[in-house]
Amino acid sequence: MELSLQTRAVADHTVLEVGGEIDVYTAPRLRQTLIDLVEGGATDIVVDMERVDFLDSTGLGVLVGGLKRVKDKDGTMKLVANQDRILKIFDITGLSKVFPMFGSLDEALGS
């Protein structure tokens, strides 16, 4: 499966919509997109993963790297995920305590 990435500005946030699979093959594209966003001045990023079908440890590493990068610029990175299989990965790894997690894009933008 392919990875789809779309960015858009919503109020003072940059929303990165991610769809498909985030794995060892597609994670480099996500990593580069996050790097480009932060280097381009985005400091409040919302990663919408509602359409993500699969996430592996490589993808988790990219998200953690993106969080570190945006925090270095005094920014925030929120995740939107509502699928049990994706949420379970964050719970098992303890990353649900590291990332602000939301069940919908509206919740993330409103916080």
Secondary structure, 3 states (H helix, E strand, C coil): CCEEEEEEEECCEEEEEEEEEECCCCHHHHHHHHHHHHHCCCCEEEEEEEEEEEECHHHHHHHHHHHHHHHHCCCEEEEECCCHHHHHHHHHHCHHHCCCEECCHHHHHHC
